[in-house]
Amino acid sequence: MPQYTFYVDALLLRLGANLLFEYLLLWATAEVTRTGTRPAKLLAGALLGTIHYALYLLASFGLIPYYGLLRLLPTVVIVSLFMVLAAFYPLSVGTLPKILGWFYVIGFIAAGAGMAGAFLLGSPANPAYTLGMLIAAGCILLIAELGWGIVHQRIIHNVYHLPVEIACGGKQVAVQALVDTGNNLRDPLSLQPVMIVEQKAIQALLPPRITAAVQALDQGQLASLDGIVDPEWSTRFRIIPFSSIGKEHGILIGFRPDAVHIRDGQQGPAVQPVIAIHPRALDPEGKYAALIPPTLLQQAIDDPAILPTAKGGQRHAATHHHEV
């Protein structure tokens, strides 16, 4: 019987790399198929695959029996089935084939890249399996980014989504905002950057006349702009022209808030853009309800105390009363 020498630390490192590979494989499968799951379930599925891999390694060293059984294709398929069930339970019969299909496609591509890397970085007699596993894990991330932009979406969600608090007339509302590089709107009179916010998200700040005018304007009734200004909003009210795909000459109703606090409410940097009221949802999935122009974010970074936070409307009234 052949004798093998192996090191426990090297074995544990190899198993750790395999666990990472299995976890990322299940994660990428969940993202591509848009199947709901939780990190704990993904970890459970990855552990099942790693346990099978550990038994396979121990059998290959002759420490336990059933080496031939553990390496059979039906055994691998059964293990992968239990991995998917553990990661995505409960599953419908119609969903299971799609998830398994993507699981195998991504897994075969990544495993092939990892195997190639193991032999290139090692040797035919002694492949660098641990490095190969890490290469396979990196390949999964690369496949996800090139094919579906999953990593990029995660970065955007965590970096470019900001909590924002809008203060106006003694009232405050909190919204989730997206930093939109395509938003270059400016108020044509004050040249201040424009932040677009869903009407529903700031309904508590709007007088009834403004609410009715926004809806009427959305239906093409330009005459609704005549005589709608509430006396208390005479220094706040704005008309903001814009152009977009399918609408070259559009108009949005806007207003000057007292302040906009980025990130942490009163603890965050305060800026004072013009708020444009959008009558419909900006994101069908409801992940954000406002669009922040990058210039506004840069403004906050450069000078957190640009304008007073409580007297923004009054200051604007004193310096720009001719704009109405």
N, C-alpha and C positions, 0 to 999 in steps of 0.2 A: 504494500500500500504506500503511495507516495506521501512524503512528509512535507508539510507546509509550515512556514513561519509567518505569523502575522502579528501586528501590533494593535493593541486595544485602542489607543488614541487615534491611530489612522483609521481603524474601523468605525469609531464613533464619528470622526470627521466625515467619512464617506456617507454614513447614515444621515448625518445632519444635512449634507448637501442634497441627498436624495429627498429628504423631507421638504426642503425648500423647493426643489423641482416639482414635487407632487402638489404642493400647496399652490404654487403659481400656475400649474397646469389646470387645476380645478378652478382657480380664480379667473383665469383667462376664459375658460369654458363658460363660466357664469356670466361674464361680461359680454362675450360674443353672442350668446343665446338669450341675453337679458333675462336670466332666471334668478329669482330672488333666493338669497341664502344668507348665512351669517359666518363671520370668521371662525367661530367655534365649530360649525359644521364642516367648513373647509378643512380645518385642522384635523377633525376626526377622520375625514376621508383620506387626507394625506398620511395620517398615522397608519391606516390600514395598508396603504401601499408600501410604506416604509417597513412595516412589520414583515410583509411578504418578502421584501428585498433583503431584510436582515436574515430571515430563515434561509433564503436562497444562498446568501453568502456563507452562512454557517454550514449549509449542506455541501457547498462547493469545496469547503475546507475539510470535509469529512467529519465534522463535529456532530452532525445530526444526519439521520437518514432522509430518504425521499428526494434526493437531488433531482432525479429524473422527473419526478412528479411536479416539483416546484417550478421547473423550467418549461413545462409543457404549455403550448399555446392556449388550450382550454382553461388551464389554471390561471393564466395571466388574464384571460377574458373575464373569468368569474371574479377575480380580485378587483379588476377595474370596474365591474358592474357594482360590486359592493361599495367601492370608493364613491362612485357617482351617487348611489342611493343614500349613503351616509351624508354626503355633502349637500344634496338637494332634496332630501325627503321633506314632505311628501311629493311624489311625482305622478303625473298622469301617464297612462300608457302611450298616449300620442306624443308626449313631450320627451320621453326617454330615448327614442331612437335619434332624435335631433341632438340631444345633449351628448350621447355616446359618440355620435358621428364627429362632432367638433372636438370632443375629448381625444379621440384617436388621431384625427388629422393634425391637430396642434402638437400632440404628444409624439407622433412619428417624426414630424419635421424637426422638433426640438431635440429629440433623442438622437436622430441622425447627425445633427450638428454637434451634439455633445460627444458622440462616439468618435466622430472625425477629429474633434479637438483632443480627445484623450490619446489617440494614437499619434497625432502630430506633436503634441507636447510631451508625450512619453516615448514609448517604443513598441513595436509589435509584441515583444516579449513581456514588456512591463508597461502597459498603458497607464496614463495619468487619469484614473477614473474619477477622482474627486474634482479635479479641474474640469473634466468633461461634464460632470453634473452641473457645475457652476456655469459653464458655457451654455448648456442646455437651458438652464434657468434664465440666463440672459437672452437666449434666443426666443423664449416665450414672450418676454417683454418687447423684444424687437418685432416679433410677429404681430403682437397686439397693437403696437404703435403704428407700424406700416400699414396694417390691414384695416384697423378700425379706429386708430387714434385714441385708444383707451387711456394710455398713460398721460397723453396730452390733455384729455378731458379731465382727468383727475387733478392735474396741475392747475388747469383753469378753474375748476370747481373750488379748490382750496386757496388759490392765490388771488384770482380775479373776482371772486364773490365776496362782497364786503357788507357787513351790517351797517345800516345808515339810519340816523334819526333826524327827522325833519321837524323843526319848531316853527310855529306860525300862530300869531294871535293868542299866545298863552296856552296853546295846545301842542301836543307832540305825537308823532306816529313813528313807528320803527318799520323799516322795510329792508329786504335783502336786495342788494344791487349788484349788477354786473359791470365791470369796467369794459366799456365798449370802444375799441379802437376806431370803429367806423362812425362814432358820434362826434362830429365836429361842429355841431350847432352852436350858434352864439346869438344872444339877444341883439337885434340889429341896432338898438339905440344905446344900450350901455356896454355892448360888446362882451358881456359876461358869458362864460360857458353855460350851456343849458343841460340840465339833468332831466331826463324823461322818466316820468313816474306814472304807473297805472292809476286811473281815477279811483278804482275800488280800494287801492291801498292807502290813499290819502283822503278818502271821502269825509272823514271826521274834521278835516281842516277847511273844507270848501263851503262857502255860503250857498244857499239853494239856487240863486240866480246863476252862479258859475256852473253848478252841477247840470242844470237844465241846458245851459248854453253849450257845454261840452258835448252833450248827447245830440243836440240839434245840429251842431256843426258836423258831427260825425255822419249825419244823415244828409249832408249837403246843403243845409239851410244857413247860408251866409248871413241872411237878414237877422238871424238870432243874435248877432254880435252887437246890434244897435240897442243901446240903453240897458245893457245887462250889468254894468259895473255897480257893485254894492258901494255905498259911500265909504265904508271902512276899508275898501279895497282900491280906492282911487289911486293910491301910490304903489300898489302891488301889481295891478292887472297888466298883462302883456299879451301881444299878438305875435306869434313866432312863425315865420314862414319856413317851409322845409321842402326838400325834394327827396324822393326815394323811388325805388323800382315800382313802376306802375302808377306813380303819382308825382308828377313833376312840380306842381304848384300847390302844395298842401299848406294848411294852416293849423297850428295848435294853439290852444289857449294856455297861457302861462301866468305865473305870479312870482313875486319876490318873497321868499320866506324870511323869517327872522334869522335863522341859521340852519345849517346842515352839519351835523356831527358825524364824522366818519369813524367807524369801528366800534367805539365804546361809549356811545351816548355823550353825556356831558364831559367825560374824561378824554374823548377823542378830539382830534383837530377839528376846528370849526371853520367852515367856508360858507360863502353866501352866493350860490349860483342862482340862475333863474330856473324855476321848476316848470316844465312843460307837461301838461296833463294829457295822458294818452287814454282814450276812451275804452280800449280793449286790453286783453291780457298780452303782455310782451313775451311771455314764455308759456307755451302750451302745457309744459310739465309743472309749472308753478314754482320753479326753483328760484326765480328772482322776479321782482316787480318794478325794478328801476334800472336805468342805464346811465352810468357815470362816464363822462368824457375823460380821457387820460389827462387833459390839461387841468381839470379840476383836482384830480388826485395829486398831480405835481404841485399845484398851488398849495395844497394842504401840507405837503412835505416841505416845501420851501419856506412857508410862513404860516404856522399853525394859528396865529392870531391876526388873520387878515382883516377881519371886521368884527365889531362887537357882536356877541352872541345873543344878547337880549333885545337890543335896540336896532336891529338891522333894518326893519321896515321904516322906523322913524328916521334913521340916518339917510336912508335912500330917499325918503320924502323931502328931506331938507336939501339934498344935492341934485336930485333928478326929477323935480316936480314937473318940469316941462316935457317929460317924455310921454306922459299919458295923452 
